[in-house]
Amino acid sequence: MSRQGYVFKKCAACGRKVEDKVCTCGARRRYSWAYRVDVAPRGAQRRQVTRSGFDSRADALAALGELQGDLRSGARVDPSKLTLGQYLNRWIEAVDLRPSTRAGYEGHIRNHITPGLGDWRLQDLDSTAIKAFYTSLTTLAPRTVHRVHNTLHRALEDAVEDRLISRNPADKAHTEPEADHDMITWTADELATFLRTVREDRLYPMWRVLAMTGMRRGEVAGLRWDSVDLGAKTITVQRARVRVRGGVAEGPPKTNRGRRTIDLDDGTVDALVSWAALEVEERVAWGDEYQDGGWVFTWEDGRPLEPTGISSRFARRSKAAGVPKLRLHDLRDTHATLLLKEGVAPHVVSLRLGHSSVAFTLQVYAHVLPGQQSEAARVAALVDGGE
């Protein structure tokens, strides 16, 4: 048999190859068209695939050509009864993820994807079914639905890589919703009021770092002294402590660009110098009971701060300051907003915040600079002035 495959008539009565109008079994004109092809890699033992039931020779040839194209491109996969639910259970155990990302993926799989699509055979899953599944998630916010989509897409992309499916059916099944521009941030005066109010708080240096660097909560919770260079006035973000099911885990920053070095202002450097001196006093006072893990921001006995505890404490301190209510993450948005309004270039803000791309920064904060269009219109004045 030719490795390229061939098509033939197949008797509908006995299933044998039909050489003429009449099969050897005696059946007349009761046949369909089929193809047969060797799908084994070159040099391997022959492994034939036969598909039948085509109404015409042209249909059989078209299907044969499609399979041959998959064989040449490496997209052809072996048939499998593996369900999406079974695959996801296996995948989530094997994939390398940050602790917080793993916790999020596990929640998406357990609470949404498996109940909605888990019984589908992995190789039968298509874009229509996936879109219908997203539509059914009526109790979730659009951004949450997109996060569920990202989880499913990532898992199916790995299935393609592992040759379990030939294409990712989640491709283009969901688009990211537009950024919500109704974010709440503090003005420079409101931020100053908050920092004055917490000036005598033991953790004032931490509030100062959060406000003046735009670092994430987990990045501040995971900050160690070996990442702080007071002489060079920099902090290098190398790790984060995040809340996961069952406790707190430490891992790399949220994105590859999350590993970054942030310049510090003099006021923040002074606050950190004072903080380092206070920690020396506390270490002496606690003696052998002091838990020295190298973290920057700790309790008096050296224990690192829990991320959720930082948020709770921030809520109490900001309420006492009498400033508009914010989430702790909004302090990060405040930092970015103030920088952009002061004319700091978006790519600098993006690097400082550790965003995945400058495009993402522009998407999230473009509304902060409504005057950019009028500034761009000044080009006309330059041109018209030369006429």
C-alpha positions as CSV (number, residue, x, y, z in Angstrom):
1,M,0.0,0.0,0.0
2,S,1.3,3.5,-0.8
3,R,2.2,5.5,2.2
4,Q,0.3,8.4,0.6
5,G,-2.9,6.4,1.0
6,Y,-5.7,5.7,-1.5
7,V,-9.5,5.6,-1.8
8,F,-11.7,2.7,-2.7
9,K,-15.3,1.5,-2.8
10,K,-16.4,-0.4,0.3
11,C,-19.4,-2.8,0.3
12,A,-22.2,-1.7,2.6
13,A,-23.3,-5.3,3.1
14,C,-20.1,-7.1,4.0
15,G,-17.5,-4.3,4.4
16,R,-15.1,-5.7,1.8
17,K,-13.4,-3.7,-1.0
18,V,-15.5,-3.5,-4.1
19,E,-13.6,-3.9,-7.4
20,D,-16.6,-3.5,-9.7
21,K,-20.3,-2.7,-9.4
22,V,-20.9,-6.1,-7.8
23,C,-19.2,-7.2,-4.6
24,T,-18.0,-10.8,-4.3
25,C,-20.8,-11.2,-1.7
26,G,-23.3,-10.6,-4.4
27,A,-24.5,-7.2,-3.3
28,R,-25.1,-4.8,-6.2
29,R,-24.4,-1.1,-6.0
30,R,-24.5,-1.1,-2.2
31,Y,-21.3,0.6,-1.4
32,S,-19.7,3.8,-0.1
33,W,-16.3,5.4,-0.6
34,A,-13.5,4.9,1.9
35,Y,-9.8,5.7,2.3
36,R,-6.9,3.9,3.8
37,V,-3.5,5.4,4.8
38,D,-0.5,4.4,6.9
39,V,-0.2,6.8,9.8
40,A,3.0,5.4,11.4
41,P,6.1,7.6,11.3
42,R,8.7,6.7,8.7
43,G,10.8,3.7,9.8
44,A,8.2,2.6,12.3
45,Q,6.0,-0.5,12.0
46,R,3.1,0.1,9.6
47,R,-0.2,1.3,11.3
48,Q,-3.1,1.8,8.9
49,V,-6.2,3.9,9.4
50,T,-9.3,3.3,7.4
51,R,-12.3,5.6,7.3
52,S,-15.5,4.9,5.3
53,G,-19.0,6.2,4.8
54,F,-18.2,8.9,2.2
55,D,-20.9,9.5,-0.5
56,S,-18.4,10.1,-3.3
57,R,-14.9,9.6,-4.3
58,A,-14.3,13.3,-4.1
59,D,-15.4,13.4,-0.4
60,A,-13.1,10.5,0.4
61,L,-10.2,12.2,-1.3
62,A,-10.8,15.5,0.5
63,A,-10.9,13.7,3.9
64,L,-7.7,11.8,3.0
65,G,-6.0,15.0,2.0
66,E,-6.9,16.6,5.3
67,L,-5.5,13.7,7.3
68,Q,-2.3,13.7,5.2
69,G,-1.9,17.4,5.9
70,D,-2.2,16.7,9.6
71,L,0.4,14.0,9.3
72,R,2.8,16.2,7.5
73,S,2.4,19.1,10.0
74,G,2.4,16.8,13.1
75,A,-1.1,17.9,14.0
76,R,-2.6,14.4,13.8
77,V,-3.4,12.8,17.1
78,D,-4.4,9.3,18.1
79,P,-8.1,8.8,19.0
80,S,-8.8,8.9,22.7
81,K,-11.8,8.6,25.0
82,L,-10.2,10.9,27.6
83,T,-12.7,13.4,29.0
84,L,-11.8,17.0,29.6
85,G,-12.4,16.4,33.3
86,Q,-10.0,13.5,33.4
87,Y,-7.4,15.5,31.5
88,L,-7.7,18.6,33.8
89,N,-7.3,16.5,36.9
90,R,-4.0,15.1,35.4
91,W,-2.9,18.5,34.0
92,I,-3.3,20.5,37.2
93,E,-1.1,18.1,39.1
94,A,1.7,18.2,36.6
95,V,1.8,21.8,35.4
96,D,4.4,24.2,36.9
97,L,2.5,27.2,38.4
98,R,3.0,29.9,41.0
99,P,1.1,29.0,44.2
100,S,-1.5,31.8,43.8
101,T,-2.0,30.9,40.1
102,R,-2.4,27.3,40.9
103,A,-5.0,28.1,43.6
104,G,-6.9,30.2,41.1
105,Y,-6.8,27.5,38.4
106,E,-7.9,24.9,40.8
107,G,-10.9,27.0,41.8
108,H,-11.9,27.6,38.1
109,I,-11.6,23.9,37.3
110,R,-13.4,22.7,40.4
111,N,-16.2,25.3,40.5
112,H,-16.9,26.0,36.8
113,I,-15.1,24.1,34.1
114,T,-15.5,20.5,35.3
115,P,-19.2,20.9,36.2
116,G,-19.9,22.6,32.9
117,L,-17.6,20.8,30.4
118,G,-16.0,17.9,32.3
119,D,-18.0,15.1,30.7
120,W,-17.0,16.1,27.1
121,R,-14.5,14.0,25.4
122,L,-11.4,16.1,25.1
123,Q,-11.2,15.5,21.3
124,D,-14.9,16.3,20.8
125,L,-14.8,19.6,22.5
126,D,-15.3,22.5,20.1
127,S,-15.6,26.3,20.1
128,T,-19.4,26.2,20.1
129,A,-19.6,24.2,23.3
130,I,-17.0,26.4,25.0
131,K,-18.8,29.6,24.0
132,A,-22.1,28.2,25.3
133,F,-20.4,27.3,28.5
134,Y,-19.1,30.9,29.0
135,T,-22.6,32.2,28.3
136,S,-24.0,30.0,31.1
137,L,-21.7,31.6,33.7
138,T,-24.3,34.3,34.4
139,T,-23.4,34.8,38.0
140,L,-19.8,35.7,37.3
141,A,-18.5,39.1,36.3
142,P,-17.1,39.4,32.8
143,R,-13.5,39.6,33.9
144,T,-14.0,36.5,36.1
145,V,-15.4,34.6,33.0
146,H,-12.3,35.7,31.1
147,R,-10.1,34.4,33.9
148,V,-11.9,31.0,33.6
149,H,-11.3,31.2,29.9
150,N,-7.6,31.8,30.4
151,T,-7.4,28.7,32.6
152,L,-9.2,26.5,30.1
153,H,-7.1,27.9,27.2
154,R,-3.9,27.3,29.0
155,A,-4.8,23.7,29.8
156,L,-5.9,23.0,26.2
157,E,-2.8,24.6,24.8
158,D,-0.8,22.1,26.8
159,A,-3.0,19.3,25.4
160,V,-2.1,20.5,21.9
161,E,1.6,20.4,22.9
162,D,1.2,16.9,24.2
163,R,-0.5,15.8,20.9
164,L,-3.8,14.9,22.7
165,I,-5.7,17.3,20.4
166,S,-4.7,18.9,17.1
167,R,-6.0,22.4,17.7
168,N,-7.0,24.5,20.7
169,P,-10.9,24.9,20.6
170,A,-10.7,27.7,23.1
171,D,-8.8,29.9,20.6
172,K,-10.9,33.1,20.1
173,A,-13.7,31.7,22.2
174,H,-13.7,34.7,24.5
175,T,-12.4,38.2,24.3
176,E,-11.1,40.2,27.2
177,P,-13.6,42.7,28.4
178,E,-12.6,46.4,28.2
179,A,-10.9,47.8,31.2
180,D,-13.2,49.3,33.9
181,H,-12.2,52.9,34.0
182,D,-14.3,53.6,37.2
183,M,-11.3,52.8,39.4
184,I,-11.1,54.7,42.6
185,T,-7.8,56.4,43.5
186,W,-6.6,59.0,45.9
187,T,-5.4,62.4,45.0
188,A,-1.9,63.5,46.0
189,D,-3.4,65.4,48.9
190,E,-5.5,62.4,50.1
191,L,-2.4,60.2,49.9
192,A,-0.5,62.7,51.9
193,T,-3.2,62.8,54.5
194,F,-3.1,59.0,54.9
195,L,0.7,59.0,55.3
196,R,0.5,61.8,57.9
197,T,-2.1,59.9,59.8
198,V,-0.1,56.6,59.9
199,R,3.2,58.4,60.6
200,E,3.3,57.0,64.2
201,D,2.1,53.5,63.1
202,R,4.8,50.9,63.7
203,L,4.3,49.8,60.1
204,Y,4.6,53.3,58.6
205,P,7.6,52.3,56.5
206,M,5.5,49.5,54.9
207,W,2.7,52.0,54.1
208,R,5.3,54.3,52.6
209,V,6.8,51.6,50.4
210,L,3.3,50.5,49.2
211,A,2.4,54.1,48.4
212,M,5.7,55.2,46.8
213,T,6.6,52.1,44.7
214,G,3.3,50.6,43.5
215,M,4.4,47.2,44.7
216,R,1.8,44.5,45.1
217,R,0.7,43.4,48.5
218,G,2.3,39.9,48.1
219,E,5.6,41.5,46.9
220,V,5.8,43.7,50.0
221,A,4.9,40.8,52.2
222,G,7.6,38.7,50.6
223,L,10.3,41.4,50.5
224,R,13.6,40.4,52.2
225,W,16.5,42.6,53.2
226,D,18.7,41.0,50.6
227,S,16.5,42.7,48.0
228,V,16.9,46.1,49.5
229,D,19.9,48.3,48.7
230,L,19.6,51.5,50.8
231,G,22.9,52.8,49.5
232,A,21.7,52.6,45.9
233,K,18.2,53.5,47.0
234,T,16.5,50.6,45.2
235,I,14.3,47.6,45.9
236,T,14.5,44.5,43.7
237,V,11.3,42.5,43.5
238,Q,12.2,38.8,43.4
239,R,9.5,37.0,45.2
240,A,6.0,37.3,46.7
241,R,4.1,35.8,49.6
242,V,0.5,35.0,48.6
243,R,-2.5,33.5,50.3
244,V,-3.5,30.1,49.0
245,R,-5.9,27.4,50.3
246,G,-4.4,26.1,53.5
247,G,-2.1,29.0,54.2
248,V,0.5,31.3,52.7
249,A,3.0,30.3,50.0
250,E,6.1,32.1,48.6
251,G,6.9,32.1,44.9
252,P,8.2,34.3,42.0
253,P,6.4,37.6,41.0
254,K,3.2,37.5,39.1
255,T,4.7,38.0,35.7
256,N,8.2,37.7,34.1
257,R,8.4,41.5,34.1
258,G,7.5,41.4,37.8
259,R,11.1,40.8,38.5
260,R,12.3,44.4,38.5
261,T,14.3,47.0,40.4
262,I,12.5,50.0,41.7
263,D,14.1,53.4,42.5
264,L,13.3,54.8,45.9
265,D,12.8,58.4,47.0
266,D,14.7,59.8,49.9
267,G,11.8,59.8,52.2
268,T,11.2,56.1,51.7
269,V,14.9,55.4,52.2
270,D,14.9,57.3,55.5
271,A,11.8,55.3,56.6
272,L,13.5,52.0,55.8
273,V,16.7,53.1,57.6
274,S,14.6,53.8,60.7
275,W,12.8,50.5,60.3
276,A,16.0,48.5,60.1
277,A,17.2,50.1,63.3
278,L,13.8,49.3,65.0
279,E,14.2,45.6,63.9
280,V,17.6,45.4,65.5
281,E,16.1,46.6,68.8
282,E,13.3,44.1,68.6
283,R,15.7,41.3,67.7
284,V,17.7,42.0,70.9
285,A,14.5,42.3,73.0
286,W,13.1,39.0,71.8
287,G,16.4,37.2,72.0
288,D,16.3,33.5,71.1
289,E,12.5,33.7,70.4
290,Y,13.0,36.1,67.6
291,Q,12.2,34.5,64.2
292,D,14.8,35.9,61.8
293,G,13.7,34.9,58.3
294,G,15.2,37.8,56.6
295,W,11.9,39.5,55.8
296,V,11.7,43.2,55.8
297,F,8.2,43.8,57.3
298,T,7.4,41.6,60.2
299,W,5.7,41.5,63.6
300,E,7.8,42.4,66.7
301,D,9.0,38.8,67.0
302,G,10.2,38.6,63.4
303,R,7.2,36.6,62.0
304,P,6.4,37.7,58.5
305,L,3.1,39.5,57.8
306,E,0.2,37.6,56.3
307,P,-1.0,39.3,53.0
308,T,-4.6,39.4,54.1
309,G,-3.7,40.9,57.4
310,I,-2.0,43.8,55.6
311,S,-5.2,44.5,53.7
312,S,-7.3,44.4,56.9
313,R,-4.9,46.7,58.7
314,F,-4.9,49.1,55.7
315,A,-8.7,49.3,55.8
316,R,-8.7,50.3,59.4
317,R,-5.9,52.9,59.0
318,S,-7.4,54.5,55.9
319,K,-10.8,54.7,57.6
320,A,-9.2,56.5,60.6
321,A,-7.5,58.9,58.2
322,G,-10.9,60.1,56.9
323,V,-9.9,59.6,53.3
324,P,-12.1,57.9,50.6
325,K,-12.4,54.2,51.0
326,L,-9.9,52.2,48.9
327,R,-8.9,48.6,48.6
328,L,-5.2,48.1,49.2
329,H,-4.7,47.3,45.5
330,D,-6.1,50.8,44.7
331,L,-3.0,52.2,46.4
332,R,-1.1,50.7,43.5
333,D,-3.4,52.3,41.0
334,T,-3.0,55.6,42.9
335,H,0.7,55.4,42.5
336,A,0.4,54.8,38.7
337,T,-2.2,57.5,38.3
338,L,-0.1,60.1,40.1
339,L,3.0,59.2,38.0
340,L,1.1,59.5,34.7
341,K,-0.5,62.8,35.6
342,E,3.0,64.1,36.4
343,G,4.1,63.2,32.9
344,V,6.1,60.1,33.7
345,A,6.4,58.0,30.5
346,P,4.0,55.0,30.3
347,H,6.9,52.6,29.7
348,V,8.6,53.8,32.9
349,V,5.3,53.3,34.9
350,S,4.9,49.9,33.3
351,L,8.4,48.8,34.4
352,R,7.9,50.2,37.8
353,L,4.7,48.3,38.4
354,G,5.9,45.1,36.8
355,H,3.1,45.0,34.2
356,S,3.3,42.3,31.6
357,S,3.5,44.9,28.8
358,V,3.4,48.6,28.2
359,A,0.2,48.0,26.1
360,F,-1.5,46.6,29.3
361,T,-0.5,49.7,31.2
362,L,-1.9,51.9,28.5
363,Q,-5.1,49.9,28.4
364,V,-5.7,50.2,32.1
365,Y,-4.7,53.8,32.6
366,A,-5.3,55.5,29.3
367,H,-8.3,57.3,30.9
368,V,-5.9,59.0,33.3
369,L,-4.6,61.2,30.5
370,P,-7.6,62.6,28.6
371,G,-5.6,65.6,27.5
372,Q,-3.4,63.5,25.3
373,Q,-5.7,63.9,22.3
374,S,-5.7,67.7,22.6
375,E,-1.9,67.6,22.9
376,A,-1.7,65.5,19.8
377,A,-3.9,68.0,18.0
378,R,-1.1,70.6,18.4
379,V,0.6,68.9,15.4
380,A,-1.9,70.8,13.2
381,A,-0.6,74.1,14.6
382,L,3.0,73.1,13.8
383,V,2.0,72.3,10.2
384,D,-0.4,75.2,9.7
385,G,2.2,77.6,11.1
386,G,4.6,76.7,8.3
387,E,2.1,77.6,5.5
